[in-house]
Structure formats: structure tokens, C-alpha cells
Amino acid sequence: MDDKPVLLTREGLRKLEEEYEALIGERRREIAERIRHARDFGDISENAEYIEAKNEQSLVEGRIMTLEGMIRNAVVIEEAEREQGVVGVGTTVNVKTVEGDERYAIVGPAEADPLQGRISNESPLGRALLGHKAGDEVEWSAPSGVSRVKILTVN
């Protein structure tokens, strides 16, 4: 497994740990029970319920392995480590675009959720914003071509 550091906020790490605990506890037990129940029906080679439960078990075990690696390699971004007023992982940035004002939290890839305004520091816009301050105009490569944003505030 890749030992690349996983940048997370303290809240992001807490959510991953909660998901991990839920999967290794209750979720594993639920799937094991479904497998036991399906096996009681006899021939498992054509038992759709058994096959579905085994597939789900495989997906859950894969997610558990992924979470273990992410938690093991987690690097929590502390507010004290960031330079004040400079865009970095863990900061919130207000920008002006041609469409209007937008607000983004810069997070590591594991926490990115663009629909919730949480963009990865490795995304084209996130990478372009890093290291800049309020008042700076930043150019970045968008899928539709080159775009520009003006940084209004950095928190």
C-alpha cells in the first residue's frame, strides 16, 4: 500500500475513524450473519443472496483496508502550523469569479467534496490557490479553459 501522507483536518480524521469503527464492528457482523443465513439455504453455487453478501463483504473489507492506510498515514493539519493569511490546506478562501463570489475550504484529497465547497489541495484550482493571499489574482486551468479568480479573504 502507498505510504503517501494523507492530509486531513482533525474533523476529517475523526470521520474516517468513525467510519472505520462502524465497518469493523457492526457492519462486519451484519454481513457475517447474512452469509450464515444464506448458507443455510443449501447449495451456495446458485444462491443469489449468498453471492451478494460475499460481494458486499469483499467491498467492505476493501474499504477497511483503505481506511487503515489513510488513518495510519494521516497528517493532521493544525491551525498553528499555517501561515496566517496565506492559502494552505485547512484554510477557507473566499474568491470572486465571473459567476460571482464562491467559498472553498482547502482540504486534502481524502476530504474533498466539491459539492460542499471542500476542494482538494491537489485539484487544479486548489493547487493554483496555494501560497496566495487576499487581493491576489490567480489563473488556473479549468476543464473549459483558463480561468481567473481573485482572492477576497483567507481564513
N, C-alpha and C positions, 0 to 999 in steps of 0.2 A: 504494500500500500504506500502511496505517496506521503512523504513526511513533510510536505509543504505547510508552513504555518497557516492557520485558519484564523483570520482576523475577525473578532467578534466584540460586540458590546457586551457589557455584563448581563443585560437583559437577554440578548441573543444566546449567550451561553446557558443561561437559566432555562430558556425554552428548549434548547437541544437536550439538556439533561433531563427535563421533564418528559420529553418525547421518548428518550432512551429508556427511562424507568418504566413508562407505560408499556412499551413494547416488550421489554424483558420480563415484565411481571404479568399483568392481566392479559395482554394480547397473546403472548406465547401460550398461556394456559387455555385461553379460548380456542385457539387453533388446535392444540393437542386434543382437547375434548372433542372438537368436530371430527378430527381424524379417527379417534377411538370410536365415536358414534358411527361414522361412515363405514369403518371396518366391520362393524357388527352386522352389516347388511350382506356380508358374504364376499363373493368374487370382486376383488378390488380393481381388476383389469378393465372392467367396463362400468365402474361406479363413478358417475359424474361428480357426486358430492365429495368423494374421497380425492379425486383428481383435483378438483377445485380447491379443497383445503390444503393439499400438498403444494399446489402452486402459490397459494396465499402464504403458506409457511416459508417458502423459498423467498418471496418478496420481502417479507418481514425480516427474515434473517439477513438478507442483503442490506436492508435499511439499518439494522442493528450494527452491522459491520461498518457501514459508512459513518454512522453516528459515533461509534467508538473511536474511529480515526480522527474525526473532526474534534471531538472532545479532548482526545489525547494531544492533538497538535494545536489546541486553542491558544490564541494570544489575545488576552483581553485588552482592549484599547481603553486606557484610563484618561480621564479628562485632564489630569495634571501633566500628562506626557505630551499633550498637544500644544502647539504654539498658538497663543490667543490671536484671534482674528485671521487666521490662515486656514484655508480649506484643507482638511485631512480626514482620515477615517474617524468617524464618531462625531463629526460636525454636521450642523444643519445649515444649508445655504439657501438664501432667497435670491432668485435670479429673474431678470427681465428678458423675455424672449419676444419674438414678433407676435406670438399668440397671446402674450400677457405675462403676468408675474406667476412664477412657479416656485415651489418649495421642495427641496430634496434633503434627505438625510443620507450622508455618505457612509456606507457600511461595507463590510467585507462581502464577498460573493455568497457566502452561506446564508446571509440575512437579507439579500437583495429581494425586493418586491416592488418593481416599478409602479404597479397599480396603486400601491400605498405610499408612493413618494420616497421609497428607500432604494437608492441606486448603488450599484457596486463601484468600488474604487477602481475596478478593472474594466468597467464599461467605458465606451468611448467618451461619453460626457463626464463621467466620474473621474477618469484619468486626466482629462483636459482641465478640470476644475482644481485638481490637487495643487497645493502650493500657492494658489492665488488669494488675493484679499478683496475686500469690498471696494468697489469702484473699478476693478479690473474688467476688461472685456476679453472674453475667451472664445476662441474659434475651435470647433470640433467637427469631426466627420460623422455626419448623421447618415442614415440609410438613404435619405433623399438628397444628399449632397452636403456641402459645407454649411454649418450653421454657426451663429454667433449668439452668445448670451452675455449679459452684463451682470456682474455680481453686485447685489444690493446690500446684503448683510451676511455675516458668517457668525454662527453661534456655536 
